[in-house]
Amino acid sequence: MTAAPLREPHDALPAEPTQAERFCRARTAQSSALLEDYVELIADLLAINGEARPIDIARRLGVSHPTAAKSINRLKREGLATSKPYRGVFLTDAGLALAERVRTRHRLVVQLLEAIGVPPETAEADAEGIEHYVSDVSLRAFSRFLKARGQTAT
């Protein structure tokens, strides 16, 4: 017995450079997603608690303390965060700017998902993944779609 083809015969593969570029972009987004989650959470913790302790970051992201420490060190190496002994983690101007971009992207994805009928809780959960992989072109289209429906796009 032969397996059904994954694609219909009329579906052509994209040109090699196009397909390679798409996969490269996805890998880059995957690498950035972790940093984006950390800076977004750190910004939220700083705004709400006035501090972002590594142990709180680890607990909220569901990772071990050593894993969080490793990622925080990466944020510091990339100029997105600093830390002070016994004071926790702080974002640099670059880290704050990244956190705001991620937060804006997240809100826009949530709004779009809710506009097409996704329940709010599911929209929030799904946006956590989508927000890291969606292109600026798609984000602008999401915004236009929401505005055309009379909804405020953030």
Secondary structure, DSSP 8 states (H G I E B T S, - for coil): -----SS-TT-----HHHHHHHHHHHHHHHHHHHHHHHHHHHHHHHHHHS---HHHHHHHHT--HHHHHHHHHHHHHTTSEEEETTTEEEE-HHHHHHHHHHHHHHHHHHHHHHHTT--HHHHHHHHHHHHHH--HHHHHHHHHHHHHTT----
